[in-house]
Amino acid sequence: MEQVIIVGAGPCGLSAAVELQKRGITPLIIEKHAVVHSIYLYPTYMQFFSTPELLEIGGVPFTTPHEKPTRQEALAYYRKVANHYGLRILPYREVTAISKEAGVFTLQTVDRAGEQTAFSAEHVVVSTGYFDHPNMLGIPGEELPKVTHYFREAHPYTETEVAIIGGSNSAVDAALELLRAGARVTMVYRGETYSPGIKPWVRPIFESMVNKGLIRLMFKSRVERIDERTIVVNEDGELHTIANDFVLALTGFRPDRKLLAGAGVAFRGEHELPQFDPQTMETNVPGLYIAGVIATGKDANEVFIETGRLHGVAIAEHFGGSAENVR
């Protein structure tokens, strides 16, 4: 039986593992995909909003020649941390259920070949992300192959009509990258004006492209239907049928709560916030902790790597003992 099992090998799960290991506890990390899969799903050429020191875990320096690190640098950095500490990571195995009986947790898992294996542990830390669960539009045509909730890179969209649903940083970055690749871009955004969260060094460039007519931006708008060659947009009560080849529905993601709910974790409020002690990250189920974005309600933007990485420190400190001087 394991002393601690961590579900999820994202930055916050890795941070929790490192902090526990510094205190003499060697947890097992079970990961549905590969290490930091959520970062792998970011756009290929993405640059973080954060400076590198805000992404560091385990006291390992994140070195980069850039002011803001790139996705590729982050992938390499977190692999480096995992190797540096010799973390026990079991990849490509999904935890499908967590239960507790007589003080012992049982985790049901399945691998890519469909083989099922049960693991037992005294304590469990759930640190699953949210990129597997996009916020769906719930409109006709959303299931068409031309629709995606992920933007990787612009090249496949060259010389096509692309609709972007959303007005956040990810939508703006995608629009500019698509424009550079020769796509014809229409952005459909429900807000009445530009999102205040757009990166300040990007906004002037984006507004300039909109003002020049190079990007069509539709405020107070929503897509009502997606067809093979068109989309229907409701712009402040007026319907428009627009030629379209691809739709990027960049409407955000949400944490999946099935594991926590199945384990007996309670939720409160309209945002379905898990019940936990913010000082220790322990839920109402004794011995079951949460770390990272799973600790949020429906708004997954409440927790980022910068803050979620500290959850592991709180969890480890609750186990007692001071951290060893391990680097």
VOSETOR-637786 format. One line per 10 residues: number of its first residue (from 1); their letters; for each residue y, z, x of N, C-alpha, C. Coordinates in nm, 3 decimals, m for minus. Atoms other than C-alpha are relative to their C-alpha. Example, Ala and Ser with C-alpha at 12.3 -4.5 7.8 and 13.67 -1.06 7.14 Angstrom:
1) AS) m0.119/0.000/0.089/m0.450/0.780/1.230/0.120/0.000/0.090  m0.119/m0.006/m0.082/m0.106/0.714/1.367/0.109/0.073/m0.077
//
This chain:
1) MEQVIIVGAG) m0.119/0.000/0.084/0.000/0.000/0.000/0.125/0.000/0.088  m0.125/0.008/m0.074/0.347/m0.089/0.124/0.091/0.117/m0.038  m0.098/m0.102/0.032/0.617/0.174/0.151/0.114/m0.061/m0.081  m0.108/0.069/0.071/0.887/m0.075/0.042/m0.031/m0.149/m0.003  0.004/0.145/0.012/0.865/m0.430/m0.090/0.136/m0.046/m0.050  m0.126/0.061/0.041/1.182/m0.638/m0.114/m0.029/m0.136/m0.060  0.020/0.128/0.067/1.183/m0.927/m0.359/0.124/m0.085/0.024  m0.112/0.088/m0.029/1.407/m1.203/m0.223/0.047/0.010/0.144  m0.042/0.004/m0.141/1.496/m1.311/0.132/0.134/m0.069/0.016  m0.137/0.045/m0.018/1.859/m1.397/0.073/0.074/0.093/0.095
11) PCGLSAAVEL) m0.075/m0.085/m0.092/2.135/m1.243/0.286/m0.004/0.148/m0.038  m0.001/m0.140/0.043/2.139/m0.925/0.075/m0.138/0.063/0.015  0.135/m0.051/m0.022/1.761/m0.886/0.085/m0.029/0.022/0.147  0.018/m0.016/m0.145/1.759/m0.941/0.461/0.077/0.121/0.049  m0.080/m0.114/m0.041/2.038/m0.686/0.501/m0.069/0.131/m0.035  0.072/m0.120/0.041/1.841/m0.428/0.305/m0.120/0.025/0.091  0.116/m0.014/m0.086/1.533/m0.496/0.518/0.040/0.051/0.138  m0.046/m0.042/m0.133/1.727/m0.456/0.843/0.040/0.148/m0.001  m0.047/m0.138/0.007/1.890/m0.131/0.732/m0.117/0.097/m0.016  0.118/m0.085/0.014/1.555/0.013/0.625/m0.077/0.007/0.132
21) QKRGITPLII) 0.075/0.004/m0.126/1.393/m0.099/0.950/0.068/0.086/0.106  m0.072/m0.085/m0.094/1.665/0.079/1.148/m0.035/0.148/m0.020  0.035/m0.138/0.032/1.547/0.397/0.976/m0.151/0.023/0.006  0.142/m0.019/m0.020/1.185/0.349/1.070/m0.089/m0.048/m0.112  0.079/0.053/0.112/1.072/0.177/0.749/m0.010/m0.151/0.018  0.021/0.144/m0.019/0.920/m0.171/0.782/m0.040/m0.063/m0.133  0.033/0.054/0.132/0.943/m0.340/0.442/m0.065/m0.138/0.009  0.052/0.136/0.017/0.760/m0.650/0.327/0.095/m0.074/m0.093  m0.088/0.083/0.083/0.989/m0.925/0.194/m0.084/m0.113/m0.060  0.069/0.109/0.068/0.838/m1.159/m0.065/0.105/m0.095/m0.055
31) EKHAVVHSIY) m0.102/0.099/0.032/1.037/m1.479/m0.113/m0.062/m0.119/m0.073  0.049/0.111/0.083/0.990/m1.750/m0.377/0.005/m0.133/0.075  m0.017/0.125/m0.074/1.111/m2.024/m0.142/m0.002/0.030/0.150  m0.015/m0.033/m0.142/1.224/m2.009/0.223/0.115/0.099/0.014  m0.105/m0.097/m0.025/1.457/m1.757/0.382/0.137/m0.060/m0.035  m0.134/0.037/0.049/1.817/m1.775/0.238/m0.001/m0.136/m0.072  0.012/0.124/0.077/1.713/m2.047/m0.007/0.129/m0.033/m0.074  m0.123/0.026/0.075/2.035/m2.004/m0.203/0.103/m0.073/0.085  m0.094/0.069/m0.088/2.242/m2.108/0.098/m0.048/m0.143/0.028  0.054/0.134/m0.018/2.010/m2.403/0.153/0.043/m0.092/m0.115
41) LYPTYMQFFS) m0.037/0.080/0.117/2.104/m2.520/m0.199/0.149/m0.033/m0.005  m0.143/0.033/m0.003/2.475/m2.524/m0.114/0.019/m0.146/0.041  m0.027/0.136/m0.047/2.635/m2.865/m0.058/m0.020/m0.013/0.150  0.041/0.020/m0.139/2.520/m3.010/0.274/0.113/0.030/0.098  m0.110/m0.014/m0.095/2.863/m3.011/0.437/0.099/0.110/m0.041  m0.087/m0.106/0.049/3.002/m2.699/0.269/0.050/0.090/0.112  m0.058/m0.099/m0.090/3.233/m2.464/0.455/0.030/0.125/m0.081  m0.020/m0.125/0.073/3.245/m2.099/0.352/0.147/0.033/m0.016  m0.135/m0.053/0.019/3.557/m1.943/0.211/0.023/0.119/0.093  m0.009/m0.123/m0.079/3.480/m1.626/0.412/0.002/m0.030/0.150
51) TPELLEIGGV) 0.009/0.006/m0.145/3.532/m1.570/0.782/m0.136/0.053/0.043  0.138/m0.032/m0.039/3.210/m1.521/0.983/m0.033/0.149/0.000  0.032/m0.142/m0.007/3.242/m1.144/1.030/m0.032/0.060/m0.136  0.029/m0.050/0.134/3.229/m1.097/0.652/m0.137/m0.041/m0.049  0.134/0.044/0.036/2.890/m1.268/0.643/m0.106/0.064/0.088  0.093/m0.059/m0.096/2.734/m1.065/0.925/m0.084/0.109/m0.065  0.088/m0.108/0.042/2.437/m0.838/0.862/m0.071/0.056/0.123  0.080/m0.061/m0.106/2.246/m0.597/1.082/0.069/0.017/0.133  m0.071/m0.014/m0.127/2.519/m0.580/1.345/m0.017/m0.118/0.094  0.017/0.120/m0.083/2.429/m0.928/1.474/0.124/m0.087/m0.014
61) PFTTPHEKPT) m0.122/0.080/0.010/2.746/m1.125/1.558/m0.028/m0.141/m0.052  0.006/0.138/0.051/2.800/m1.450/1.368/0.105/m0.080/0.077  m0.093/0.075/m0.085/2.953/m1.677/1.629/0.012/m0.144/m0.047  m0.026/0.138/0.040/3.112/m2.009/1.540/0.134/m0.043/0.060  m0.129/0.048/m0.050/3.388/m2.226/1.688/0.101/m0.026/m0.112  m0.087/0.029/0.114/3.530/m2.270/1.337/0.058/0.129/m0.057  m0.059/m0.115/0.068/3.760/m2.039/1.147/m0.089/0.044/m0.116  0.090/m0.028/0.111/3.526/m2.064/0.848/m0.134/m0.067/0.032  0.130/0.057/m0.037/3.152/m2.114/0.912/m0.050/m0.101/m0.102  0.058/0.101/0.086/2.955/m2.402/0.768/m0.136/0.046/m0.054
71) RQEALAYYRK) 0.133/m0.029/0.056/2.637/m2.400/0.561/m0.106/m0.004/0.109  0.101/0.014/m0.104/2.433/m2.522/0.858/0.003/0.119/0.096  m0.013/m0.115/m0.089/2.569/m2.241/1.077/m0.055/0.125/m0.066  0.051/m0.117/0.071/2.487/m1.984/0.810/m0.153/0.000/m0.005  0.147/0.008/0.002/2.128/m2.107/0.778/m0.057/0.043/0.135  0.046/m0.036/m0.134/2.085/m2.079/1.155/0.022/0.148/0.028  m0.032/m0.141/m0.026/2.251/m1.737/1.164/m0.102/0.093/m0.067  0.091/m0.092/0.070/2.029/m1.576/0.900/m0.144/m0.015/0.049  0.131/0.014/m0.066/1.715/m1.723/1.059/m0.002/0.081/0.129  m0.012/m0.076/m0.126/1.837/m1.570/1.385/m0.015/0.150/m0.026
81) VANHYGLRIL) 0.009/m0.143/0.031/1.878/m1.227/1.224/m0.144/0.038/m0.034  0.138/m0.029/0.038/1.531/m1.242/1.069/m0.091/0.004/0.122  0.081/0.004/m0.122/1.378/m1.336/1.404/0.034/0.116/0.094  m0.045/m0.107/m0.089/1.585/m1.082/1.597/m0.065/0.133/m0.035  0.057/m0.127/0.044/1.454/m0.794/1.390/m0.149/m0.009/m0.030  0.142/0.016/0.028/1.105/m0.939/1.343/m0.035/0.038/m0.143  0.022/m0.038/0.140/1.131/m0.903/0.966/m0.129/m0.062/m0.054  0.124/0.047/0.062/0.808/m0.936/0.770/0.036/m0.075/m0.129  m0.037/0.083/0.115/0.873/m1.226/0.533/m0.120/m0.083/m0.044  0.108/0.080/0.058/0.612/m1.379/0.305/0.066/m0.107/m0.088
91) PYREVTAISK) m0.073/0.103/0.075/0.765/m1.713/0.196/m0.089/m0.075/m0.099  0.067/0.086/0.098/0.674/m1.946/m0.090/m0.104/0.076/m0.082  0.083/m0.081/0.091/0.526/m1.670/m0.302/0.094/0.063/m0.101  m0.089/m0.049/0.105/0.688/m1.586/m0.635/m0.054/0.129/m0.062  0.034/m0.121/0.074/0.688/m1.237/m0.782/0.023/m0.028/m0.148  m0.009/0.035/0.143/0.614/m1.289/m1.151/0.012/0.122/m0.090  m0.010/m0.120/0.082/0.599/m0.929/m1.275/m0.002/0.124/0.088  m0.002/m0.130/m0.068/0.669/m0.572/m1.164/m0.030/0.107/m0.103  0.031/m0.111/0.090/0.513/m0.268/m1.328/m0.018/0.127/0.082  0.015/m0.128/m0.069/0.487/0.101/m1.244/m0.094/0.090/m0.079
101) EAGVFTLQTV) 0.095/m0.091/0.063/0.204/0.338/m1.317/m0.039/0.107/0.101  0.035/m0.115/m0.084/0.135/0.684/m1.176/0.078/0.000/0.132  m0.086/m0.005/m0.116/0.426/0.650/m0.937/m0.016/m0.115/0.098  0.024/0.114/m0.089/0.304/0.324/m0.784/0.042/m0.130/m0.070  m0.040/0.131/0.052/0.459/m0.020/m0.832/m0.107/m0.103/0.031  0.088/0.115/m0.021/0.238/m0.325/m0.877/0.081/m0.127/m0.021  m0.071/0.127/0.008/0.386/m0.668/m0.807/m0.101/m0.112/m0.010  0.085/0.116/0.017/0.205/m0.970/m0.943/0.070/m0.121/0.061  m0.060/0.115/m0.067/0.262/m1.283/m0.733/m0.088/m0.122/m0.013  0.075/0.126/m0.001/0.160/m1.647/m0.723/0.058/m0.090/0.109
111) DRAGEQTAFS) m0.048/0.089/m0.105/0.180/m1.895/m0.435/0.006/m0.144/m0.051  m0.019/0.139/0.042/0.241/m2.271/m0.442/m0.129/m0.066/m0.045  0.129/0.056/0.041/m0.132/m2.340/m0.483/m0.051/0.063/m0.129  0.040/m0.065/0.123/m0.146/m2.118/m0.790/m0.084/0.124/0.020  0.081/m0.118/m0.026/m0.334/m1.836/m0.619/0.079/0.126/m0.030  m0.068/m0.122/0.041/m0.246/m1.499/m0.768/m0.046/0.118/0.085  0.029/m0.118/m0.082/m0.226/m1.182/m0.558/0.089/0.114/m0.046  m0.076/m0.119/0.038/m0.117/m0.830/m0.648/0.030/0.084/0.125  m0.042/m0.088/m0.108/0.076/m0.605/m0.408/0.042/0.133/m0.061  m0.044/m0.131/0.047/0.141/m0.233/m0.444/0.099/0.059/0.098
121) AEHVVVSTGY) m0.105/m0.059/m0.083/0.436/m0.032/m0.314/0.048/0.130/m0.061  m0.060/m0.125/0.047/0.595/0.309/m0.334/0.140/m0.025/m0.055  m0.136/0.033/0.042/0.943/0.155/m0.370/0.015/m0.151/m0.001  m0.027/0.144/0.011/1.076/m0.188/m0.467/0.151/m0.022/m0.001  m0.139/0.045/0.004/1.410/m0.356/m0.398/0.001/m0.143/m0.052  m0.011/0.135/0.056/1.487/m0.656/m0.618/0.133/m0.059/0.045  m0.120/0.065/m0.052/1.732/m0.887/m0.444/m0.009/m0.150/m0.023  0.010/0.141/0.035/1.680/m1.215/m0.624/0.139/m0.057/m0.026  m0.130/0.065/0.019/1.966/m1.463/m0.641/0.015/m0.058/m0.138  m0.027/0.057/0.131/2.078/m1.690/m0.918/m0.004/m0.153/m0.001
131) FDHPNMLGIP) m0.011/0.145/m0.006/2.068/m2.053/m0.798/m0.113/m0.073/m0.074  0.106/0.064/0.078/1.743/m2.119/m0.985/0.031/m0.004/m0.148  m0.029/m0.015/0.143/1.917/m2.047/m1.314/0.144/m0.042/m0.031  m0.135/0.047/0.032/2.222/m2.266/m1.385/0.037/0.031/m0.145  m0.049/m0.014/0.137/2.437/m2.207/m1.690/m0.009/m0.135/m0.070  0.022/0.127/0.068/2.320/m2.475/m1.928/0.113/m0.028/m0.099  m0.105/0.043/0.091/2.561/m2.675/m2.143/m0.045/0.010/m0.145  0.052/m0.003/0.136/2.338/m2.687/m2.449/0.049/m0.115/m0.085  m0.048/0.117/0.073/2.444/m3.039/m2.545/m0.103/m0.112/0.008  0.093/0.113/m0.005/2.252/m3.359/m2.627/0.016/m0.079/0.130
141) GEELPKVTHY) 0.000/0.081/m0.121/2.157/m3.553/m2.314/m0.001/0.078/0.129  m0.003/m0.080/m0.124/2.168/m3.263/m2.071/m0.129/m0.012/0.079  0.130/0.011/m0.067/1.801/m3.323/m1.992/m0.020/m0.134/0.070  0.014/0.131/m0.062/1.862/m3.681/m1.872/m0.004/0.012/0.152  0.011/m0.005/m0.147/1.771/m3.755/m1.506/0.133/m0.015/0.072  m0.128/0.022/m0.066/2.131/m3.852/m1.432/0.086/0.126/0.006  m0.075/m0.126/0.005/2.245/m3.491/m1.493/m0.058/0.098/0.101  0.044/m0.105/m0.093/2.229/m3.225/m1.222/0.099/0.115/0.000  m0.087/m0.118/m0.013/2.366/m2.873/m1.181/0.025/0.033/0.147  m0.015/m0.023/m0.144/2.359/m2.904/m0.801/0.066/m0.121/0.064
151) FREAHPYTET) m0.060/0.108/m0.079/2.580/m3.109/m0.572/m0.036/0.021/0.146  0.040/m0.011/m0.140/2.438/m3.175/m0.227/0.093/m0.079/0.091  m0.093/0.082/m0.078/2.635/m3.467/m0.080/0.035/m0.124/m0.079  m0.062/0.103/0.082/2.839/m3.763/m0.198/m0.063/m0.138/0.013  0.044/0.137/m0.028/2.665/m4.064/m0.045/m0.077/m0.067/m0.115  0.076/0.069/0.106/2.419/m4.134/m0.334/0.086/m0.048/m0.117  m0.085/0.034/0.115/2.714/m4.166/m0.574/0.102/m0.109/0.031  m0.093/0.104/m0.040/2.898/m4.440/m0.386/0.008/m0.112/m0.106  m0.025/0.109/0.095/3.054/m4.700/m0.622/m0.061/0.024/m0.138  0.049/m0.032/0.134/2.941/m4.517/m0.937/0.105/0.080/m0.076
161) EVAIIGGSNS) m0.086/m0.081/0.086/3.112/m4.347/m1.231/m0.062/0.139/m0.010  0.053/m0.136/m0.004/3.069/m3.971/m1.186/0.089/0.093/m0.079  m0.073/m0.103/0.074/3.170/m3.697/m1.429/m0.037/0.136/0.058  0.021/m0.138/m0.046/3.214/m3.344/m1.296/0.045/0.092/m0.112  m0.035/m0.099/0.102/3.205/m3.064/m1.552/0.030/0.132/0.071  m0.041/m0.123/m0.067/3.400/m2.763/m1.428/0.127/m0.020/0.078  m0.125/0.008/m0.075/3.717/m2.680/m1.238/0.010/0.101/0.110  0.002/m0.101/m0.106/3.612/m2.422/m0.981/0.008/m0.065/0.137  m0.001/0.051/m0.136/3.612/m2.455/m0.603/m0.111/m0.101/0.023  0.112/0.091/m0.022/3.271/m2.618/m0.608/0.026/m0.135/m0.065
171) AVDAALELLR) m0.031/0.125/0.069/3.388/m2.878/m0.859/0.108/m0.078/0.074  m0.110/0.065/m0.073/3.708/m2.951/m0.664/m0.052/m0.058/0.132  0.055/0.049/m0.127/3.523/m2.981/m0.332/m0.086/m0.124/m0.023  0.086/0.115/0.031/3.269/m3.216/m0.491/0.084/m0.122/m0.035  m0.086/0.112/0.040/3.544/m3.430/m0.644/0.062/m0.068/0.121  m0.064/0.057/m0.119/3.720/m3.478/m0.311/m0.102/m0.072/0.088  0.103/0.063/m0.082/3.396/m3.553/m0.128/m0.049/m0.130/m0.065  0.042/0.121/0.071/3.291/m3.802/m0.395/0.105/m0.110/0.013  m0.108/0.098/m0.015/3.631/m3.972/m0.376/m0.006/m0.067/0.136  0.008/0.055/m0.136/3.594/m4.016/0.001/m0.119/m0.095/0.015
181) AGARVTMVYR) 0.119/0.085/m0.008/3.252/m4.173/m0.056/0.009/m0.123/m0.088  m0.018/0.120/0.081/3.390/m4.430/m0.297/m0.045/0.010/m0.143  0.035/m0.018/0.141/3.286/m4.281/m0.630/0.126/0.003/m0.085  m0.110/m0.010/0.096/3.508/m4.301/m0.937/m0.022/0.128/m0.081  0.024/m0.136/0.045/3.555/m3.942/m1.049/0.084/0.036/m0.122  m0.065/m0.060/0.115/3.635/m3.789/m1.387/m0.040/0.146/m0.005  0.028/m0.143/0.011/3.665/m3.409/m1.406/0.033/0.047/m0.141  m0.016/m0.053/0.135/3.619/m3.239/m1.743/0.006/0.152/0.011  m0.022/m0.144/m0.023/3.762/m2.888/m1.744/0.059/0.063/m0.126  m0.044/m0.064/0.123/3.806/m2.649/m2.035/0.133/0.073/0.015
191) GETYSPGIKP) m0.126/m0.071/m0.022/4.107/m2.473/m1.874/0.121/m0.085/m0.033  m0.124/0.070/0.036/4.465/m2.560/m1.962/0.076/m0.050/0.122  m0.065/0.044/m0.123/4.574/m2.599/m1.600/m0.097/0.026/0.115  0.088/m0.016/m0.115/4.433/m2.581/m1.248/m0.050/0.145/0.011  0.057/m0.133/m0.019/4.203/m2.288/m1.176/0.076/0.073/0.109  m0.072/m0.076/m0.103/4.390/m2.014/m0.987/m0.087/0.033/0.121  0.090/m0.033/m0.109/4.081/m1.965/m0.771/m0.022/m0.111/0.101  0.017/0.110/m0.095/4.105/m2.302/m0.596/0.053/0.041/0.137  m0.043/m0.036/m0.135/4.127/m2.255/m0.219/0.139/m0.053/0.029  m0.140/0.039/m0.016/4.496/m2.263/m0.124/0.022/m0.118/0.092
201) WVRPIFESMV) m0.018/0.113/m0.091/4.449/m2.513/0.157/m0.058/m0.130/m0.058  0.059/0.117/0.063/4.257/m2.749/m0.073/0.084/m0.047/m0.120  m0.069/0.034/0.125/4.470/m2.735/m0.387/0.107/m0.110/0.015  m0.101/0.108/m0.010/4.765/m2.949/m0.261/m0.064/m0.138/0.015  0.068/0.128/m0.019/4.526/m3.223/m0.151/m0.059/m0.048/m0.133  0.062/0.034/0.129/4.340/m3.212/m0.482/0.105/m0.044/m0.102  m0.105/0.036/0.095/4.658/m3.215/m0.691/0.060/m0.135/0.032  m0.054/0.130/m0.040/4.785/m3.511/m0.491/m0.090/m0.113/m0.046  0.094/0.104/0.043/4.470/m3.710/m0.566/0.005/m0.018/m0.152  m0.011/0.009/0.145/4.504/m3.626/m0.936/0.130/m0.070/m0.039
211) NKGLIRLMFK) m0.130/0.059/0.032/4.875/m3.716/m0.944/0.005/m0.150/0.030  0.005/0.142/m0.035/4.800/m4.050/m0.777/m0.096/m0.079/m0.088  0.095/0.068/0.088/4.538/m4.126/m1.041/m0.132/m0.032/0.066  0.126/0.027/m0.070/4.256/m4.132/m0.788/m0.115/0.086/m0.055  0.096/m0.084/0.071/4.081/m3.848/m0.973/0.054/0.022/m0.141  m0.042/m0.022/0.139/4.095/m3.834/m1.353/m0.039/0.143/m0.038  0.025/m0.139/0.036/4.132/m3.470/m1.456/0.041/0.021/m0.145  m0.022/m0.020/0.142/4.099/m3.384/m1.826/m0.001/0.151/m0.029  m0.010/m0.141/0.034/4.226/m3.037/m1.921/m0.038/0.023/m0.146  0.035/m0.039/0.137/4.128/m2.848/m2.238/m0.107/m0.093/m0.058
221) SRVERIDERT) 0.100/0.100/0.036/3.819/m3.066/m2.250/m0.140/0.055/0.016  0.142/m0.032/m0.015/3.445/m3.039/m2.293/m0.082/m0.125/m0.031  0.093/0.111/0.028/3.157/m3.286/m2.285/m0.084/0.038/m0.120  0.077/m0.028/0.120/2.993/m3.306/m2.625/m0.135/m0.071/m0.003  0.128/0.073/0.000/2.720/m3.561/m2.556/m0.009/m0.085/0.126  0.026/0.083/m0.118/2.565/m3.737/m2.258/m0.101/m0.107/m0.038  0.090/0.112/0.025/2.411/m4.081/m2.300/m0.033/m0.069/0.132  0.045/0.066/m0.123/2.248/m4.315/m2.050/0.116/m0.061/0.078  m0.109/0.072/m0.069/2.567/m4.509/m1.973/0.139/0.055/m0.031  m0.130/m0.056/0.038/2.845/m4.297/m2.127/m0.010/0.151/m0.020
231) IVVNEDGELH) m0.009/m0.137/0.047/2.962/m3.946/m2.202/0.107/0.004/m0.109  m0.102/m0.020/0.103/3.160/m3.827/m2.504/0.071/0.131/0.030  m0.081/m0.115/m0.038/3.444/m3.591/m2.416/0.097/0.034/m0.112  m0.098/m0.050/0.095/3.645/m3.380/m2.658/0.117/0.056/0.080  m0.119/m0.043/m0.073/3.992/m3.354/m2.508/0.102/0.054/m0.099  m0.094/m0.067/0.090/4.192/m3.103/m2.711/m0.006/m0.060/m0.141  0.021/0.049/0.135/4.042/m3.233/m3.035/m0.015/m0.150/m0.013  0.012/0.147/0.004/4.044/m3.604/m2.946/m0.124/m0.043/0.077  0.124/0.043/m0.062/3.712/m3.774/m2.869/0.021/m0.126/0.084  m0.006/0.115/m0.089/3.678/m4.016/m2.576/m0.142/m0.036/0.042
241) TIANDFVLAL) 0.127/0.047/m0.055/3.377/m4.227/m2.483/0.030/m0.064/0.135  m0.034/0.038/m0.137/3.379/m4.272/m2.106/m0.123/m0.055/0.070  0.110/0.058/m0.078/3.163/m4.497/m1.888/m0.047/0.101/0.104  0.052/m0.103/m0.089/2.931/m4.284/m1.677/m0.137/m0.037/0.053  0.130/0.020/m0.065/2.645/m4.315/m1.429/m0.069/0.132/0.031  0.056/m0.130/m0.037/2.600/m3.952/m1.321/0.089/0.113/m0.050  m0.074/m0.118/0.042/2.700/m3.606/m1.442/m0.037/0.117/0.092  0.019/m0.122/m0.078/2.748/m3.305/m1.214/0.052/0.116/m0.085  m0.039/m0.114/0.084/2.747/m2.999/m1.440/0.012/0.124/0.087  m0.022/m0.109/m0.094/2.897/m2.749/m1.198/0.061/0.119/m0.074
251) TGFRPDRKLL) m0.046/m0.103/0.092/2.923/m2.470/m1.452/m0.045/0.140/0.040  0.036/m0.132/m0.049/2.791/m2.183/m1.243/m0.145/0.036/m0.027  0.138/m0.046/0.009/2.471/m1.983/m1.235/m0.003/0.144/m0.049  0.014/m0.136/0.051/2.336/m1.656/m1.371/m0.125/0.064/0.059  0.120/m0.068/m0.048/2.094/m1.395/m1.240/m0.109/0.000/m0.107  0.114/m0.008/0.092/1.746/m1.389/m1.396/m0.044/0.147/m0.009  0.028/m0.142/0.018/1.671/m1.048/m1.545/m0.142/0.029/m0.046  0.134/m0.022/0.054/1.310/m1.097/m1.652/m0.079/0.102/0.081  0.073/m0.095/m0.083/1.167/m0.908/m1.355/0.045/0.143/m0.027  m0.052/m0.135/0.021/1.396/m0.611/m1.407/m0.034/0.051/m0.140
261) AGAGVAFRGE) 0.030/m0.042/0.137/1.350/m0.603/m1.783/m0.148/0.036/m0.015  0.143/m0.026/0.009/0.973/m0.622/m1.747/m0.041/0.129/0.070  0.030/m0.123/m0.073/0.983/m0.329/m1.505/0.058/0.123/m0.068  m0.055/m0.112/0.074/1.173/m0.115/m1.754/0.145/0.032/0.028  m0.142/m0.024/m0.028/1.529/m0.144/m1.624/0.080/m0.022/m0.128  m0.085/0.009/0.118/1.786/m0.085/m1.897/0.125/m0.082/0.031  m0.122/0.079/m0.013/2.090/m0.306/m1.956/0.102/0.050/m0.101  m0.104/m0.051/0.089/2.423/m0.221/m2.112/0.115/m0.100/m0.011  m0.119/0.080/0.022/2.724/m0.395/m2.259/m0.029/m0.146/m0.028  0.014/0.141/0.035/2.785/m0.751/m2.363/m0.033/m0.086/0.121
271) HELPQFDPQT) 0.031/0.075/m0.121/2.753/m0.863/m2.001/m0.137/0.033/0.058  0.137/m0.034/m0.039/2.404/m0.711/m1.975/m0.006/0.050/0.145  m0.003/m0.057/m0.134/2.481/m0.504/m1.666/m0.120/0.092/0.018  0.114/m0.089/m0.023/2.168/m0.344/m1.519/0.046/0.144/0.022  m0.034/m0.140/m0.018/2.170/0.035/m1.527/m0.045/0.045/0.138  0.033/m0.045/m0.134/2.188/0.166/m1.171/0.112/0.091/0.051  m0.095/m0.089/m0.064/2.362/0.422/m0.953/0.071/m0.078/0.111  m0.071/0.080/m0.102/2.632/0.239/m0.751/0.002/0.065/0.137  0.001/m0.068/m0.129/2.607/0.502/m0.477/m0.131/m0.023/0.075  0.132/0.016/m0.062/2.236/0.441/m0.414/m0.067/m0.132/m0.033
281) METNVPGLYI) 0.057/0.126/0.050/2.161/0.112/m0.600/m0.136/0.020/m0.067  0.125/m0.027/0.070/1.864/0.284/m0.767/0.021/m0.017/m0.150  m0.010/0.023/0.144/1.804/0.177/m1.127/m0.048/0.122/m0.076  0.052/m0.110/0.083/1.701/0.396/m1.419/m0.150/0.017/0.017  0.142/m0.015/m0.034/1.342/0.332/m1.302/m0.006/0.060/0.140  0.002/m0.063/m0.133/1.294/0.579/m1.013/m0.080/m0.080/0.101  0.067/0.075/m0.105/1.208/0.401/m0.690/0.024/m0.149/m0.004  m0.031/0.143/0.013/1.330/0.060/m0.812/0.148/m0.021/0.023  m0.138/0.023/m0.042/1.650/m0.059/m0.643/0.038/m0.147/m0.022  m0.048/0.137/0.009/1.866/m0.368/m0.677/0.104/m0.023/0.108
291) AGVIATGKDA) m0.097/0.034/m0.104/2.077/m0.550/m0.417/0.048/m0.143/m0.020  m0.054/0.135/0.011/2.308/m0.849/m0.429/0.043/m0.035/m0.140  m0.055/0.051/0.126/2.405/m1.063/m0.725/m0.077/0.048/m0.122  0.078/m0.050/0.112/2.126/m0.924/m0.942/0.062/0.127/m0.058  m0.066/m0.122/0.047/2.342/m0.610/m0.970/0.115/m0.028/m0.094  m0.111/0.035/0.088/2.600/m0.800/m1.175/m0.049/m0.017/m0.142  0.033/0.039/0.136/2.616/m0.874/m1.541/m0.011/m0.151/m0.006  0.011/0.145/0.017/2.637/m1.227/m1.676/0.090/m0.075/0.095  m0.094/0.065/m0.092/2.927/m1.301/m1.440/m0.050/0.016/0.143  0.058/m0.008/m0.134/2.751/m1.380/m1.113/0.106/m0.007/0.109
301) NEVFIETGRL) m0.105/0.008/m0.100/3.088/m1.418/m0.941/0.055/0.138/0.040  m0.048/m0.134/m0.032/3.132/m1.040/m0.927/m0.047/0.046/0.138  0.058/m0.044/m0.127/2.915/m1.005/m0.613/m0.021/m0.121/0.089  0.020/0.105/m0.098/2.919/m1.222/m0.302/m0.076/0.059/0.119  0.067/m0.049/m0.120/2.747/m1.197/0.036/0.082/0.112/0.063  m0.088/m0.096/m0.067/3.051/m1.006/0.165/m0.021/0.142/m0.052  0.019/m0.132/0.058/2.990/m0.718/m0.077/m0.148/0.033/m0.017  0.142/m0.025/0.024/2.620/m0.757/m0.157/m0.076/0.044/0.124  0.068/m0.039/m0.124/2.522/m0.716/0.209/0.008/0.151/0.022  m0.016/m0.143/m0.016/2.646/m0.355/0.185/m0.095/0.079/m0.091
311) HGVAIAEHFG) 0.093/m0.070/0.088/2.399/m0.272/m0.092/m0.119/0.054/0.079  0.113/m0.043/m0.080/2.123/m0.250/0.167/0.028/0.128/0.076  m0.038/m0.123/m0.069/2.314/0.018/0.355/m0.012/0.118/m0.096  0.007/m0.108/0.099/2.343/0.227/0.037/m0.145/0.036/m0.030  0.142/m0.024/0.029/1.971/0.186/m0.035/m0.065/0.075/0.115  0.063/m0.062/m0.117/1.866/0.276/0.319/0.047/0.144/0.018  m0.052/m0.135/m0.014/2.092/0.580/0.326/m0.062/0.094/m0.104  0.063/m0.082/0.102/1.933/0.701/0.004/m0.141/0.043/0.041  0.132/m0.036/m0.050/1.597/0.701/0.179/0.009/0.116/0.100  m0.021/m0.111/m0.092/1.746/0.949/0.426/m0.015/m0.041/0.144
321) GSAENVR) 0.010/0.029/m0.143/1.774/0.962/0.801/0.113/m0.089/0.045  m0.106/0.082/m0.057/2.030/0.801/1.027/m0.059/m0.124/0.061  0.046/0.127/m0.055/2.006/0.445/1.146/m0.019/0.012/0.150  0.020/0.003/m0.143/1.860/0.392/1.488/0.097/m0.098/0.062  m0.091/0.090/m0.071/2.069/0.215/1.749/m0.077/m0.126/0.039  0.079/0.121/m0.022/1.882/m0.111/1.707/0.092/m0.120/m0.012  m0.080/0.122/0.003/2.053/m0.438/1.793/m0.087/m0.117/0.041
//
